[in-house]
Structures are given as structure tokens and as C-alpha cells.
Amino acid sequence: MCKNVLLMYPDPYHFMKEALKEAEKGLTRGEVPVGAVLAGSDGQIVAKAHNQPIALNDPTAHAEILALRKAGLVLRNYRLNNTILVVTVEPCLMCMAAAINARIARLVFGTDDPKGGAAGSLYNLASDNRLNHRIEITSGIMEKECRTLMQEFFRIRREKA
């Protein structure tokens, strides 16, 4: 991975604001509020998505997976080289594996997932030297906003129960 390419990425806060909008869409639809944005090194957003496993009856319909799928179609390539994936919550094992296989260059996420995160909390898949691709990770971007959205979702869920 070329570190010079990563310097070209614009401020990740812009992308995180878009990811939060996606997460809020999921929240209004009863999904776990996770949003994802995939952008190129030129700063252009290629794809956006929010969690939809309930709506799509698909356990793989996480925001990251849906954004990667959309980006692959837009870019007409399964390799998403020199892209940045911005997610409100630390990706799980499935999503990290997909990001690695897609060859994204950088992952930015808001809040940790200590029970299932695979980008440093529970696992650190992105820096596993046994894999043939590594991803630069930045965490804690707009952490409070991302965490608050998740907490709101689970508060509402507890009240309904």
C-alpha cells in the first residue's frame, strides 16, 4: 500500500457525517444504526449504505458489505484499491474480511465494538501479517456521535421489550 496515496484523502469528518446520516436511516427503519461510506482518494463518494439485515432478510447485509457491493458495481471492479471506507461502528469479522479482500487502503470508524470488533477491539484482522493485504486504520472519528446513536437504538429497544 502506498502511503502517499493516503495523504491525498480529504478530512474523514466529512465522510463520517455522511455515514451518520446513513446510520440514522437504519435507525428509523428499526435496523442497528450503522452507516458506511466508501470514497476514492479524490474525495468523491462512490457508495453509501446502512445496515439492512432485517429488511433484506440477509445476515450479510451490513452497511460495510452493502457499500462495498455498490462500489464494486459503480467502479466495475471487485478490487477497490486506493479507497477509504468510513463506518460509524468498528466492523465485525465478516466486514473486515470483505474490506481486506476488496483491497481498500484505509478504514475510518467512529466507535469501538468491544464484543465483535475486528479492527482492534476484539480482533485486529487488518494488521494480521499472515494476510496478503493490510489496511490503515483510524478510529475515534466523531466517536461520541456514533456511540450515542447506538446507545439510543438499544435504549429504544429495551423500552419496547
C-alpha positions, 0 to 999 in steps of 0.5 A: 500500500502506498502511503502517499496515496493516503495523504491525498484523502480529504478530512474523514469528518466529512465522510463520517457525517455522511455515514451518520446520516446513513446510520440514522436511516437504519435507525428509523427503519428499526435496523442497528444504526450503522452507516458506511461510506466508501470514497476514492482518494479524490474525495468523491463518494462512490457508495453509501449504505446502512445496515439492512439485515432485517429488511433484506432478510440477509445476515450479510447485509451490513452497511460495510458489505452493502457499500462495498457491493455498490462500489464494486458495481459503480467502479466495475471492479471487485478490487477497490484499491486506493479507497477509504471506507468510513463506518460509524461502528468498528466492523465485525469479522465478516466486514473486515474480511470483505474490506481486506479482500476488496483491497481498500487502503484505509478504514475510518470508524467512529466507535469501538465494538468491544464484543465483535470488533475486528479492527482492534477491539476484539480482533485486529484482522487488518494488521494480521501479517499472515494476510496478503493485504493490510489496511490503515486504520483510524478510529475515534472519528466523531466517536461520541456521535456514533456511540450515542446513536447506538446507545439510543437504538438499544435504549429504544429497544429495551423500552419496547421489550 
